[in-house]
Amino acid sequence: MEHGTWKSRICFQNIHKTFKYEHLVGGLCGGSVSTFLLHPLELIRIRFAVSDGMSSRPRYKSVWHCAEKIVRTDGVRGIYRGANSNVVAYSVYFGCYFFCYNTFKILLGNGSTNPHLSVAQYLACGCVSGSLTMCVTNPLWTVRTRLCLEYGGIRYRGMLHAFNVLYQMEGVRGLYRTTFETALMSGSSKFVAVVTTYPYLMVRARLQDPHRDYGGVIDVVQRTWKCESWRGFYKGLGVCLLRFVPSTCIMFCIYESVVSVLQQ
């Protein structure tokens, strides 16, 4: 009996060393705060990303014109349309990502909490963690995009209502639309800069757009190139870069602070 208890304690200690909840909590906190503060820029980026010239869509001349038009049409609350789902999506994403990333590092480092890995191993940890996390959170991104594109008669009462409508209309496949493509491109994006991988964000936004029906990634690429040339793949890039730097700074500051407090 004592031998079994001893083995259980050893097993629990090994699990505790491998799975660090501090990184999960730190990612959740950092992702939620940075996303809420900068949600208006994400909303504008999505609006620009799906702007393909359709007459039924609102047309924007610049970032400020987009913000002004949204506020004029829907009030100040309009600029935070879809904020709840965006905060949930990003907080869950960063919480899961940092948890998985640090878990894989510990596993590759033979249980060490501060392993010295090769560059290839660090890249592999980031790639796998990003892909797994995107697979888990893809329904949240789909609902987030739908809520950020509420115009032209489409209205939801909230995130749960959007989930319910999407599930009833398109089933599980609708919630997991673009999951494979998103996971593949998300994993690849860990190797290169935001500017290079921005077209993936544009393609993802258009595939999740309820105002347009595409046959898949190739269909989006072909239509965008035919109608908008290469510029279409970079619509909203300026807003993305404007949001990226402060968002990253806020998120990592809070993440590191929370992890440091929890580890004391």
C-alpha positions, 0 to 999 in steps of 0.5 A, a space after each residue: 500500500 505504501 509502495 503504491 502511495 509512493 509511486 502515486 506521489 512520484 507520478 504527481 510530482 513528475 506531472 506537476 514539473 511538466 505541466 506548468 499552470 502558471 503559463 496557462 494563467 499568464 497567457 489568459 491574462 495577457 491575451 485578454 487585456 491586450 485584446 480588449 484594449 486594442 480590439 477596435 484595431 482588430 475590428 477595422 483590420 477584419 473589415 478591411 481584409 474582407 473588403 472585396 468591392 461588393 456593393 453590399 459592403 461598407 466602403 472605407 477610405 482609411 483607418 480613420 474613415 472606417 472608425 468614424 463610419 462605424 461610430 456614426 452608424 453604430 455608436 461608440 459601442 460599434 467599435 467594440 462589436 465582437 469584443 467579447 468573442 475576440 477577448 475569449 478567442 485571444 485569451 484562450 489562444 495565448 493561454 493554450 499556446 504558452 502552456 503547450 509551448 512550455 510543456 513541449 520544452 520541458 518534455 524535450 529537455 528531459 524534465 528540466 524547467 529551463 532546458 537548453 534546446 537547439 534552434 530547431 527544437 525551439 522552432 518545432 515547439 512553437 510550430 506544433 504548439 501554434 498548430 494544436 492551439 489553432 485547431 482547438 480555438 478555430 470555432 472561436 475565431 470563426 464566431 469572432 469574425 462573424 460578430 465583427 462583420 455584423 452589417 447588411 441585416 446580419 445581427 447576433 445577440 451575442 457570442 453564444 447566439 452566434 455559436 448557436 446560429 452558426 451550428 444550426 446553419 452549417 453544423 460542426 463543419 461551419 464551426 471548424 471551417 478553415 481549421 486545416 488551412 489555419 493550423 498549417 499556415 499558423 504553424 508556418 507563420 512561426 518561421 517568418 515575419 508578420 508581413 510575409 504571412 499576412 495574406 493568411 489572415 486575409 484568406 482566413 477572414 474571407 473564408 469566415 465571412 458570412 456575406 460571401 460564399 467561397 469554395 475554399 482557400 484556392 477559390 479565395 486566392 483566385 478570386 482575390 488575385 483576379 479582382 484585386 491583384 496582389 494588393 488584395 492580399 494585403 488589405 488591412 496590413 497597416 492596421 495589423 502592424 499598428 496593432 501588433 507592436 503595442 499588443 505584443 508588448 502589453 501581452 508579454 508584460 502581463 504574461 511575464 508578470 503573472 508567471 513571475 508572481 505565481 512562481 514565487 
